[in-house]
Amino acid sequence: MNTIYLSDNQIVMNYNRMYPKNRDTLLKSDTFRFVLEYFMDEIQNPTILKYLTIDNSINIHQASKDMSHFLRQLAIFELDEIDHPYAKDPDMLLTCIEEMYKFWRNRSRFAFMESEHMESFGVNTLVGMDSNLNNLILRTYRLFEEKVQGRSNSVYRNAQAGTNACFSIYKRGKKFAKGYEALQEIPMIDTVMLRTPMILHPRSSKRTGVINQIHQNPMEYFTGSKDNWFCYPCKVGSLLCLTYFNIKYMPLALSLANLFELATKEEVEQKPDLICIIGNEDDKNETQFYHDDENDIWIGCVSDDPRMDYFGYLKKMMLTLHNVRKMHDGWLPIHGAFVKVVMRDGSSKNIMLMGDSGAGKSESIEALKSVGKDYIRDVEVIFDDMGTIHIENGVPYGQGTEIGAFIRLDDLEPGTPYRDMDRSVFMAPENPNSRMVTPASPYRFIVQNHKIDLFAYANNYTDKYGLAELSVEDVKETCKMGKRMALGTTQEVGISTTYFANPFGPMQMEDVCEPLIDKTFRCLKENGVFTGEIYTHLGFSRENRKGLNVAAQELLEFITKDIQTNK
């Protein structure tokens, strides 16, 4: 809650304590001098540092003051009118200005402000202030650049010079139960603005280890405080999840806005179903969850550690909490993809594909869109990673958990990521296993009941082709085995098995999950749902997509057979 938080890879500003309304206010601010000093302390170029410290005659603290004063002069006068050592070497000055700007933009930049103590606060207040700062920084940089180089630019790039994202905060009113008092003063987020495409560079690019159930409430060793923690309150499916995060993990936490519906203030006042903690400084290097029986709250805790700086840890912990809670409610979690395929004549089929990470669930849907472009009007995503099947009046229905998708770019067609890039968050696009978080469907749609027309296990390890209908008992046993060719997206490589292809709840609670599997698959059979396997071939060469395309073609034939029959 200070004026500014600055680390090696991110900057967070508090607009309530620091908001420059004009260039003069910006350049005179202590915050600007602090950023300059941090830049000088971090710079690796001795030539630039020698120039800034005037041949090492002043220290960095004084140099930041001198540069701030010099830039205020440069904002008013021409360079040749200023009597200062910095003005005597325009080439080096221009290099310094470029390096300062690069230093600023190479970090993930965020800002926040309070919403509850400002008259007539609205989303336009937040967006307007943030947009004005973006323009101010960009115009200030251009002014200095053009003055030093002695000419106007010919090409202008309207880059994100301010923040990558901003948000507003408030305090939850209702008191927490005993044992949760440490959460009371941590600010809640009520509005988020993402400047997309947003490109982030987390320190890790894959998830390792498992999420273990423990018998000690993580609140007993929770280290957060209102000074450097925030809460993203959201809906995971129909459940209320309060996600508390260390400021170090802000890039990951704000990316949740593309994945889970932000809860309303009225919803936040209710008792949470789930509490997720990320970045807890507990020296455990663990991902753990616990059930508070007395208050009926499921709590997950992700330790503060460089390897946890990966979106998958946060997302999967939240989904694990959702799944264990839903299993206790009698719902069966499904690790897979579920879509409503709407044809050009208005008919539709609901397709559910199940499988562990890398099995080819999402890739099969993308391939279906490609081969079926002449027949398909729309593919509406119900879930793209985790959902549920529950039974009402003897009918199995599917529901989703997320309003977006966390997609591995390596396995998509080259042009696919660019379709929605203007709304997406990209994670380490320069690395293997790079990902994007992109919106997919409205919340009201994913939590509706959707009938299931086809249920197939995504098999990426067999050299068979296409789509095969099998007995429901065979499919059930295949799903329980959870076999796949692991692609290295986690710590596993090669053939592996995971109970029910779902290490996020079912694996930890087989005794709870087993009767739900039997009941659900029996219901699928009684309702005449197509059950089988789809052979994606993603465990083989990624360059050869024949298997995936054949599978998509046969999936399309299943969807269109009623249309052909009616003709």
N, C-alpha and C positions, 0 to 999 in steps of 0.2 A: 504493500500500500504506500510505498515511498514514491518519490517523483518519477524515478526511472530505475529499471532493473536491466543490467547489461552483463552478458556472459559471452563466452567464445562464439556461441552460435545463435544467440537471440537477444532481442531488445524488447522490453515491455514498458510502455509509458502510461502514467496515470493522468488522464486529461483533467481530473478535478484539481490536481496540484500543479500541473504543467500543461498549458495549452497556449502556444504562441499565436496570437491573432494576426500578427504582421511580421515582416522581415526583421524589423528593428528589435522587436520583442524576442524573436528567435535567437538572433545573434548575440544579444546581451544576456541571455539566460544562463544561469549556472549549469543547467542541464546540457546546453550546447558545449560549454567549456569542458564539462565532465566527459562528454563523448569525444571531444578533441583530445583530451588527455589520455583517454583509454586507447584511442587510435595510435597516438604517438608511443604509448607503452607497448603496443602489440606489433608495431611495424617492424618488418624484418630487413628493410633496405637502409643500410647505414648512410648512404648518400642523402636520402630524404631526411633522415633523422638529424644529420649534421646541418642541413639547410634550415630545418625547423628550429633547432636550438642555437642558430646563428653561430656556426662553427664551435658548437659545444660550450658556448659562453653562458648559457642559461639552462636551467633544468626543465624537465618536461612540464611541470606544473606552471612555471612562468611562461613557457613557450605556448601553452594552450591559451593563456590570457592574452599574450601578444598577438597570436593568430586571430583570436576572436575580435580584438580591437582593430586589427588590420582589415579584417573582412567587413567590419562595419564601415570603415572608411571607403573600402572598395565599392561598397554598395551605393555610395554617393558620388565619389570622385572617379576620374579616369586614373588609370594606373600611373601615368607619367606625372600626375599631380601629387602623388603620395611619396613622402620622404620616409622610407622604411627599408631596412635590409631585404625584406621579402620582395619588395618591388624591383629590385635590381637584377633579378634573374627570372624573367617571364616564363622561360621554358620550364624551369624547375618549379615555379609557382603553379603553372598549369598542371604539371605532373602531380603535385601535392593535392590540388583540388580534385583531380580525377581519382587519386587513390583514396581520399577521404570519402568521396561519393561511393566508390566501390566497396570500401569498408562498411559503410552504412547499409548498402543494398545487398551485400553478401550475407547478412544476418536475417533471420526470420524476425519480422517486426510486428508488434501487436500493441494495441492500446485499449484502455477500458475507462469507463466513467460510471458514476452512480446515477441511477434513474429515479430513486425514490425521494430525493431531496431537491429536485429541480422542477420548477414550475413549468407546466405544459410540456414535460418531456415526452418525446415520441421517437419513433424510429428515424424520422427525418432529422431530428436533432443530432443523433449519433452519426448517421450517414453524412449529414451535411458538414459537421465538424471534421470528420475524418477526411472527407473529400477535399475540404479547404486546406487541410494540412498537407495532403498529397500535392496539391497544386502549388502551395507555398514553397515546399522543398524543391520541387521540380523547377519552378521559376527562379528560385534563388541560385540553384546550381547552374542553370543556363546563363543567368546574368553574369556570374563570375567567370564562367567559361568564355563567354563572348568578349567580355572586357579584357581578359588577359590575352586572348589570342588576337584581339584587335579587329575582329570582324564578326558578322552574324553567321550563324550556322545555315547550311543549305538544307539539311535534313533534320527533322525533329521526331524523336521517338517518345510517345506519351507513356513512359514506363511507370511502374508502381514505385514511386519515390517515397511515399509515406509508409503506410502499414500494409501488411498482407491480410490482416483481419483486425476487427475491433469488436467490442462487446460492451454491454451495460450490465450492471450488477445491482443487487438489493439484498436485504437481510430477511431471512425466513422468520415469520412471526411465531408460529406454533413451537412450543418447547419440545425438545426431543425427550425420549424416555431416559430413565436413569442409566448411566453408563455411556451415553452418547453426547454428553454436554460439550465435549471438545469440538463438536461439529456446529454448535449453535451460531457462533459469530462468523463462520466462514461465509463469504459472500456467494450468493446464488446468481447465476447468469440468466437474464431474461430476454436478451436480444443479441443476435450475432450477425455480423456482416463479413462475408468472405470476399476478398478480391481475387476472383478466379480468372484464368487458371492460377492456382496457388501451388508453387513448387517448394517442397520441403526436402531437407537433407538430414534425416535421422541418422543416429550413430550406428544403428543396427539394421539389417535387411532381412532377417529371418527370425523365426521363433524357435526356441529350444526348451527342453524340459517339459514337465507336465504340471497341470494345476491340481494340487493335492488338497483333500479335505483335512482340516485340522479340528482340534477340540478346545482351542483357546480363541476367544473373541479378539480379532485384530484391534479392536478399540482399546484393548489393554496396553498395546504398544504403539498406538497411533501417535505420530510426531508432528502432525500438521498444526497450523495456527492461522488466524485471520490475516496475518501480515504477508504470507507468501503462498497461500492456498486459495483455490476457488472451487466452485461446484458447478458442473454441467448437469442439470436435472433433466431427465429424458424418459421417454416411453420405450421400453424394449418389449415389442409386442404390446400386450395390454398392461404390462407391469410398470410401476413407477420405480425408476432407478436413479439414485442420487450418486453421481460420479464425482468424487473429490480428487483433485489433482494438484500436485506440487507445481509451482510456477515453471520449473525446469521442463515440464512435460506439456506446456501450453500448446505447442504446434500440434501434437497428437490429439489433445483434448478438444481443441477447436475444430479439428477435422471431423469430430463426431457430428457436427451440424449437418454434414452431408450423409450421415448414416442412420442416426436415431432422432426421432421427433423430439424437439425441445418441449419440455413440459410447461404448462401454463402456471401462473402464480397460484391459482386456485388448486391445481393438482399438487403442487409442491407442499401445500399446507397439510396434505393427507399423510398418513403413516407410510413410509416407503416400503415397498416389497423387497427391494434390493439396495445395497450400498456397496459401491465399488471405490476402492482407494488405489491411486497410482502414484508412485514416487515416494512411498513411505521410507523414511531414513531409519531403517531398523537393522541394518547390517545383516539381513537374512539372505538376500539374493534369491528370493522365493516368490512363487505365485501360489496363493493359498485361498481357500474359502472355508466359511464356517456358518453353521446354522444356529441362530439365536432362537431356541425353542420358545422361550418365555414371551418374546416380542414378535415371533414369527418373521424375522428378518434374515435374509441370506446376505452375507458380507464377504466380499472378495478383497484381497490385498496384494498389490504388486509392489515389490521392493524397489527402492531407488538404486539403480545400477545401470551402467552404460548399455548392457545387453538388452535391457528392458525398453530402450529408446526405439521402439518399433511398434507401429500401430496395432499389429496383430495381438500383442499382449493385452492391450486395453480392450479391444473388440472381443477377443475370445473369453476374457474374464467376465465381461458383461453377459455374453451369451451363455457361458457356463452357469452363472447365477440364475439366469432366466430358465435354463433347461432343468436344473435340479428342482427349482420351485414348481415348474409346470409338471414334472413327473410326479411330484407329490400331490398334484391336483388331478392326476389321471390322464395327462396329455403326453403323447409320445414325441420327443424331439427328433427332427429329421435334419441331418447334415446334407444339404443338397440344394437343388434349384427347382422352383415351382413357378410356372408361367401360364398365363391365359393367352392362347394363340387365337387371334381373331382373323377370320378369313375375309376375303373381299365380298363374299355374299352375305356376311353378317353372322355366319355360324362360328362356333368357337369350340376349342378343346382345352382342357386343363392338364398340363403335362408336368409330372413330378419326377425328377432324376435325383438319385441318392448316391453319395460317395464321399470319401475323404478328400483332403486337399490334393489337388493335382489330378483327380480322377477324370476330369473333363466335363463336369456338369455345365458350367457356364460356357465353355468352349462349344459344347454341343448345341446349346441354344443359339449362340452366335452363328454357327455353321447352318443351323436351321433357317435363320433369317436370310442367309445368303442364298441357299438353294431354293428357298420358297418365296423369293421376292415377287414372283409373278402371281402368287396365290394369297400371300399373307398381307393383311392390311395393317396389323399391329401385333406386337408381342408385349403384353402387360406383365411386369414382374411382380409376383406375389412374395417370393423370397429368392435371394441369390446366394445364400450361404446357410442360413439356419431358419427353420420353421418348425411347425408342429402339425401332427394329425390328432384330432380328437373326434369323438363319436357323439352325435346328437340324434336321438330317435332312430338309432340303428344305422345311421348314415355317416361315413367317414368324411371329415372336412379338413382342409388344410388352411393354415393361417401363417402369416409372416411375422418377422421380428424387426426388420430394418426397412427404412425408406430409401436406402441406397445400396451400393455394392462396393466391395473392396476387391478389386480385380487385379490379377497378375497379368502384366502386360506381355510377358514373354510368349504366352500361348495364344494370343489373339492375332487375328489377321492384322497386317501392318497398319491399315487405315482405321481400324476400329476405335482406338483410343481418341482419335481426333474428332469423332462425331460429337462427343459431349465435352470436349476439352474446355469450352468456355464456362462450364459450371463445375469443373472437377478440381480435386486436390491431387497432385502427383507426389509420390513418395520416392525419393532417390532414383529419378529416371536414368541416371548415369550408371546404375549398378545392376547386376543380375538380380532377379526376383523383384524388380521394381513394380510398384503398384499404383493404382489410382483409386480414389474414393469419389464416386459419382452418384448424384441423385438418381433414383429409379422410379419410385411410385409414391403417390400420396398416402399418408398414414391411414386415412379412412378406408382405403382400398385394401391394404395389407392385412388389416385386422378383421375384415369381413370373412364369413364362411365361404370357402370355395370347394365345390365338389372336385373329385379326382377322376379323370378319365384314363390316365395311364400312369403307372408307377414302375420305374425301371432302375436297376442298379447300374451305375456308370462303371464299366469294366475297362480299365486302361492297360491291362497286362496280358490279355488273351489275343491271339492272332486271328480270331474269328472276325467276321465283318457284319455290320448292320445292326438290326434290332431283332431280338428273339423273344417270343412269348414262352414263358415257362410256368410250371405249376406254382401256385402261391407258396407252397411249402418249400420248394427249391429256392425261390427268391428269398424267402424269410431266412433260410439257413445261410444263403450267400451274404445277405445283409448283416447277419449276426457275426459272420466271419470277418467282414470288413476288410477284405484283401485289396491291395493296390500296389502299383509300382510307384514308390515314392520318388519325387522329382527333386528333392533337396530343398523344398520350400520350408521344411522344418529340419530337425537334426537327423531325420531318417533318409536313407538312400537305399534303393533296391526294393525287392518285394517285402512288404510288411503287412501285418494284420492289426486291426484295432476293433475292439468290440463294437458292433453296430456302426462301424465306420465313423464313430463320433467320440473323440476324446474329451468332449466338453459337456460332461454330465453323465451320459449313459455308461461310459467306461468306469467312472468313479462309483457308480451306483447300479451295478448289474442286477442286484437283487430287486431293486425297485423297477428297473426298466424291463426285465424279462417278461413278467406277466402283461405289461402294456404292449409289447411286441406281439405276443400270441393273440391278444384280444384284437389288436388293430389289423393284423394280417388276415385273421378270420373274417373280420368285417369287410375288408377289401374284396375277399373272395365272394362273400354273400351278396355284395353289391355289383358283382360283375366287372370289377375294374381290371383292365389289362395289366398284367404283371409280368416282368421279364428283365432282360439285361440289354444294355446298349453298349456296343463295343467301340470305344473312342480312340484306341491306339495311342493315347498320349504318353504311355510309358515307353514308346518306341521313338524313333527319330521325329523330331518336331518339324523337320523340313518336309517330310512326307505326310501330307494331310489327307491322303486317300481314304484311310480308315474313318476319320472323323466325317468326311464328306459323305461316304456311303451310309454311315449311321444316320446322319442328318436327312439324307434322301429317304431312307426307310421310315424315319420318324414323320416326315412330311406325308408319305403315302398313308400312314396310319391316320393322320389328321384329316386327309382329304378323301378317304375312302367313302365316307357318307355322302360327300358332295358328288363323287363319281357315280355312286349308286342311285342317288336322286335324279341324276341326269339321265 
